[in-house]
Amino acid sequence: MAVAYIERYTYEDYKHWEGRWELIEGMPYAMAPMPIVRHQKVSNKIAKQLDELLKNCHKCFATLPVDWKIDENTVVQPDNLVICYDVDDDAAFITKAPSVIFEVLSPSTALKDETIKFDLYEREGVKYYVLVNTEDKIAKVYENKNGRFVKKADATQEKVKFEFECEFEFDFNKIWV
């Protein structure tokens, strides 16, 4: 019976919260305190490489965290995204699934990234999901095939091919600090 009394929140509530939060199926999740320097450096290297790889692609672009409003009860902020549809530059959030999501794992959010967000991104049709472990210097690359994430690679020093609206090879050797 206690589950029936758990308070659920909506995007309207989320908009008024202070600090950094995600809202998944009505449940609030506090974002970790600002990530450590290594996390930020790796995320920046991912962003820089994605920008370079997509410079000649007129369909897709890379971005750092932006709200992805899936529905009134779910808003997430992936670390690095590749979006392959038109988005108004003044939009407060995106509404469609990104083609590629990179999540750089933090100790306080790794479990959520590896389970709850894994299932959510799979269900929402994200083409590629990459879980980046900066301590072990390994990135688990998953590809969505027929509605299920299938592991494509455990990347450390190699290049991995991403095939969607814009095809590229991402060099994981270039992101580690």
N, C-alpha and C positions, 0 to 999 in steps of 0.2 A: 504493500500500500504506500510506502514512503515515496516510491518513484512517482506516483500521481501528484505528489506535493512539491516536487522539485520545480523551482521557478525556471521558466524558459524566457529567453530574450529574443528580440527582433533587431533588424537593422536600425529601426528608429531609436531603440535604446543604445545600440552600439555607437551611433553617431555622436552621442553625448558623453561617452566615457573618456576619462583622462588617461593618458599613458597609451601604451601599445597593447592592443588586444586582437584576438581572433574570435569569431563566433561560429561554432560548428553545431548545426542542428539544435540551435537555441541555447547551447551551453557556452559560457564565456571561458576563454583560455588566455591567461596573461602571457604576453610575450616575455621572453627572457630579458633581463636587463641588457643594455647595449652589449652586443657580442664582443668577445675579446678581439684583440688586434689581428691575430692569425685568421679568424673567421672573416673579418672585414677585408683583409688583404686577398684572401682566396676568392671571396665574392666579387671584389673589384676586378681580379684577373679573369674571372669567368665573364663578367660584363664586357670587359675590354675585348676579349677574344670573340664573343658573340657579335659585338658591334662590327668588328673587322670581317668576320665570316659572312655577315648579312649585308655588307655595304652595297653589294650589287643586286640584292634581292629587293624588288619593289613591292612584294606582297607581305613581307614579315619585318619585324623590328624587335630588338631586345630592350628590356627595361629592368630596373631594379624594383624592389617591393612596391606594389600597388595593390589596392583593395580589389579582390575578385569577389563580387557579390553574386553568389550562386543562386540564392533565393532570399526571401525575407528573414530566414533563420540562420544563414550561413555566409560568412564573409571571412576570407583568408588572405594572407599576405605572403606569397612565396618569395624567396630570396632573389631569384633571377628567373625571368620569364622570356619566352619568345612568343609573340603574338602575331598571328597571320590573318588579321581582318582589320577593317577600318575602325579606329577609335578616335573620338573627339578629344583633342588635346586638353580641353577644359573639363573632361569627364571626371567625376569624383571616384569612379570605379569602372572596372570592366565587367562584362556580363557573360561572356562566352569563354569556353575553355581555352587556355593557351595551348600551343602546340608542344612546347617544351617547358618543363619546370626543373630548376635546380634548387634543392634545399641543402644548405650548408648546415650540417648537424652541430648543435650545441648540446652540452650535457643535459640542460634542463628541458629541451624540446625534442630530443632525438626520438624518444618513445612515441610521441605524438606524430612526428614526421614519418616514422617507420610503420605506423599502424593506422591511426585515424585518417591522416592526410593521404596515406598510400591508398586506402580504400576509397576515399572521397575522390581523389584525382582519377583513379581507375574508373569509377562509376561515371564521372563527368566527361570521360573521353579524352583526357590528356594523352597525346601521342607518345611522349617520352617523359619519364620521371627519373631524375638523377639525384641520388642521395650521396652527398659529399662528406666523407669523414676526414677532417683535416689532421687528426692525430695519427691515424693509421695510413694516411695518404692513399686512400682508395675511394673510388666512386662507383657505386652500384648503379648501373644504367639499366632501366626497364623500358620496354617497348610495349605499347598497348596493341594487342592482337586479338581481334574478335571480343573486345570488351574485358580482357584480362591482361594484367601486366605480366610479361615474360622477361626474365633477366636476359639482357643482351650481352652484358660485359661486367666484369669487375676491373675497372680501368685504374691503372696506376701511372704508367709511363707511355702508354700507347695512344693512338688516335682511334676514335670511334666514329663511324659514319651514322649520321642522322638523315633520314629520308622522309620528307614531308613536302610542303609547298616549296620550300627552298632546301636543297640538299647541301650538306657540308660535312667535313671531317673535323671533329673537335679534338684538339691535342691536349690530353690531360696532363702531360708532362709540364705544360706551361703554367699550371695553376698553383702548384704547391710552393709554399714558402719555407 
